[in-house]
Amino acid sequence: MARAEIPDGLPLSAIAARVQPFVAARERLLPVALPLGNHLPNGGVQRGTTVVVDGRRGVGVTTTTLMLAAAATTTGEWAAIVDPDGTVGARAAADAGVELERCAVVRRVPRDRWSAVVAALLDGAALVAATVPDRLRPGDARRLIAKARERSSVLVAVGPWPVEAALRLHVEPSAWERASSGLLTRRDIVVHVEGRGVRAPMRLAHAV
């Protein structure tokens, strides 16, 4: 998995250059693999839209986000992940179907540059998944929605998103299963999907 550190003063054009230039495809849909794709409109996420993923830490938010990121890399395009807390690992990404050679992870993004960095990445990647800082201003959020629409990219906002979005995926807590030895073996990730054209709440089986 490619990793990118953003030093102070780095031009935004240089940030976008760290991922392959985006070339618009004929299809407006990025297909999402099963089982998540079964519960999304037309089986995927539309280019030019914003998707929100939220939920408590440790319940499957990162796994759900990586499933969406895989939708870009499996079509031969780039995904970028803004991961200030360092929660995204290469093994978890690969397990979720992300092609690591087409995924850039950006860490240590200053809060006051977060919106600018995400906007720059939307210029170069088919999908950008970014952990949202606390108290993001609605005006900044709307500008990023407009940027994603303009570039025909998908913005996946992870966390408290203050304005509208095409889809909202809320990940809820679920119980782990234990083997006879007492070790945790697997759990279900419960995701409620809201938005036009979606089905009822879904349950994803995620083996550990």
C-alpha positions as CSV (number, residue, x, y, z in Angstrom):
1,M,0.0,0.0,0.0
2,A,1.4,3.4,-0.9
3,R,1.8,5.8,1.9
4,A,2.1,9.5,1.6
5,E,3.2,12.0,4.3
6,I,2.1,15.6,3.7
7,P,4.8,18.0,4.9
8,D,4.0,21.7,5.5
9,G,4.1,23.8,2.4
10,L,3.8,21.0,-0.1
11,P,1.8,22.3,-3.1
12,L,-1.6,20.7,-3.5
13,S,-0.8,19.9,-7.1
14,A,2.0,17.7,-5.8
15,I,-0.4,15.8,-3.5
16,A,-2.6,15.0,-6.5
17,A,0.4,13.9,-8.4
18,R,1.1,11.1,-5.9
19,V,-1.8,9.1,-7.4
20,Q,-2.5,8.2,-11.0
21,P,-4.3,10.9,-12.9
22,F,-8.0,10.2,-13.0
23,V,-9.5,9.2,-16.3
24,A,-13.2,9.2,-16.5
25,A,-14.7,5.9,-17.4
26,R,-17.7,5.2,-19.5
27,E,-19.6,3.8,-16.6
28,R,-21.0,6.1,-13.9
29,L,-21.0,3.3,-11.3
30,L,-18.2,1.8,-9.2
31,P,-19.4,-1.8,-8.5
32,V,-19.0,-2.9,-4.9
33,A,-18.3,-6.5,-4.2
34,L,-20.8,-8.8,-2.3
35,P,-22.2,-8.8,0.2
36,L,-22.2,-5.0,0.6
37,G,-23.0,-4.5,-3.1
38,N,-26.2,-6.4,-2.8
39,H,-27.6,-3.6,-0.6
40,L,-26.5,-0.6,-2.6
41,P,-28.5,1.0,-5.5
42,N,-27.5,-0.9,-8.7
43,G,-24.9,-2.7,-6.7
44,G,-22.4,0.1,-6.3
45,V,-21.7,3.8,-5.7
46,Q,-22.2,6.4,-8.3
47,R,-19.3,8.6,-9.4
48,G,-19.7,12.2,-8.4
49,T,-21.5,11.4,-5.2
50,T,-20.7,11.5,-1.5
51,V,-21.1,8.5,0.8
52,V,-21.0,8.7,4.6
53,V,-19.8,5.9,6.8
54,D,-20.2,6.3,10.5
55,G,-20.3,4.3,13.8
56,R,-18.4,3.7,17.0
57,R,-14.7,2.9,16.8
58,G,-14.1,-0.9,16.6
59,V,-17.5,-2.0,15.2
60,G,-16.5,-2.3,11.6
61,V,-16.3,1.2,10.2
62,T,-12.8,0.7,8.8
63,T,-13.8,-2.6,7.2
64,T,-16.9,-1.1,5.6
65,T,-14.8,1.8,4.3
66,L,-12.2,-0.5,2.8
67,M,-14.9,-2.5,0.9
68,L,-15.9,0.8,-0.8
69,A,-12.3,1.7,-1.6
70,A,-11.9,-1.7,-3.2
71,A,-14.6,-0.7,-5.7
72,A,-12.1,1.7,-7.3
73,T,-9.0,-0.3,-7.2
74,T,-10.6,-3.4,-8.7
75,T,-11.7,-1.4,-11.8
76,G,-8.0,-0.4,-12.4
77,E,-8.3,3.1,-10.8
78,W,-6.9,4.7,-7.7
79,A,-8.3,5.1,-4.2
80,A,-6.9,7.4,-1.6
81,I,-7.4,7.2,2.1
82,V,-6.9,10.0,4.5
83,D,-6.1,8.2,7.8
84,P,-4.9,10.6,10.5
85,D,-5.2,8.0,13.3
86,G,-3.3,5.3,11.5
87,T,-6.1,2.7,11.7
88,V,-5.8,1.4,8.2
89,G,-3.4,-1.5,7.7
90,A,-2.2,-3.2,4.6
91,R,-3.5,-6.6,5.6
92,A,-7.0,-5.4,6.4
93,A,-7.1,-3.5,3.2
94,A,-6.1,-6.5,1.2
95,D,-8.6,-8.7,3.0
96,A,-11.3,-6.2,2.0
97,G,-10.3,-6.6,-1.7
98,V,-8.2,-3.4,-2.1
99,E,-5.4,-3.7,-4.6
100,L,-2.6,-2.2,-2.6
101,E,-0.6,-1.0,-5.5
102,R,-3.5,1.3,-6.4
103,C,-4.2,2.7,-2.9
104,A,-2.5,5.7,-1.4
105,V,-2.8,6.3,2.3
106,V,-2.2,9.9,3.5
107,R,-1.4,10.4,7.2
108,R,-0.6,13.4,9.5
109,V,-2.9,15.8,7.7
110,P,-3.1,19.1,9.8
111,R,-6.7,19.9,10.7
112,D,-6.6,23.3,9.0
113,R,-5.5,21.7,5.7
114,W,-7.9,18.7,5.8
115,S,-10.4,20.1,3.3
116,A,-7.7,21.3,0.9
117,V,-5.9,17.9,1.0
118,V,-9.2,16.0,0.3
119,A,-10.0,18.3,-2.5
120,A,-6.6,17.8,-4.1
121,L,-6.9,14.0,-3.8
122,L,-10.3,14.2,-5.5
123,D,-8.5,15.6,-8.5
124,G,-6.4,12.4,-8.9
125,A,-8.3,9.4,-7.5
126,A,-11.6,7.7,-8.4
127,L,-12.5,7.4,-4.7
128,V,-11.3,9.3,-1.7
129,A,-12.1,8.0,1.8
130,A,-11.3,10.5,4.5
131,T,-11.8,10.5,8.3
132,V,-13.8,13.6,9.0
133,P,-12.4,16.0,11.7
134,D,-14.7,17.1,14.5
135,R,-16.8,20.2,13.9
136,L,-16.2,20.3,10.2
137,R,-17.9,23.4,8.8
138,P,-20.9,22.8,6.6
139,G,-19.5,25.2,4.0
140,D,-16.3,23.1,3.7
141,A,-18.4,19.9,3.4
142,R,-20.5,21.3,0.6
143,R,-17.5,22.4,-1.3
144,L,-16.1,18.9,-1.2
145,I,-19.4,17.5,-2.4
146,A,-19.3,19.9,-5.3
147,K,-15.7,18.9,-6.0
148,A,-16.5,15.2,-6.1
149,R,-19.4,15.9,-8.4
150,E,-17.2,18.1,-10.7
151,R,-14.4,15.4,-10.9
152,S,-16.8,12.4,-11.1
153,S,-15.1,11.0,-8.1
154,V,-16.6,9.3,-5.0
155,L,-16.0,10.9,-1.7
156,V,-16.4,8.6,1.3
157,A,-16.7,10.7,4.4
158,V,-15.9,8.6,7.5
159,G,-17.4,10.1,10.6
160,P,-19.7,13.0,11.5
161,W,-20.7,14.6,8.2
162,P,-22.7,17.8,8.7
163,V,-24.6,18.0,5.5
164,E,-26.5,15.9,3.0
165,A,-25.1,12.8,1.2
166,A,-26.2,10.4,-1.5
167,L,-25.8,7.4,0.9
168,R,-25.3,6.9,4.6
169,L,-23.9,3.7,6.0
170,H,-24.2,3.4,9.7
171,V,-22.3,0.6,11.3
172,E,-23.7,-0.7,14.6
173,P,-22.2,-2.8,17.4
174,S,-22.5,-6.5,17.1
175,A,-21.4,-9.5,19.2
176,W,-18.3,-11.7,18.6
177,E,-18.6,-15.5,18.4
178,R,-16.3,-17.6,20.5
179,A,-14.9,-21.0,19.8
180,S,-14.9,-23.8,22.4
181,S,-11.3,-22.7,23.3
182,G,-12.6,-19.3,24.2
183,L,-10.9,-17.4,21.4
184,L,-12.9,-14.9,19.4
185,T,-13.5,-16.4,15.9
186,R,-15.8,-14.1,13.9
187,R,-18.5,-11.4,14.2
188,D,-21.2,-9.9,12.0
189,I,-20.9,-6.3,10.9
190,V,-24.4,-4.7,10.9
191,V,-24.7,-1.9,8.5
192,H,-27.8,0.3,8.0
193,V,-27.9,1.8,4.6
194,E,-29.9,4.9,4.0
195,G,-30.5,6.7,0.7
196,R,-32.7,6.7,-2.4
197,G,-33.1,3.3,-3.9
198,V,-31.6,1.2,-1.1
199,R,-33.0,-1.8,0.6
200,A,-33.6,-2.6,4.3
201,P,-30.8,-2.7,6.8
202,M,-28.2,-5.4,6.0
203,R,-25.9,-7.7,7.9
204,L,-22.4,-8.5,6.8
205,A,-20.6,-11.6,8.0
206,H,-17.0,-10.8,8.6
207,A,-14.7,-13.7,9.6
208,V,-11.7,-12.9,11.7
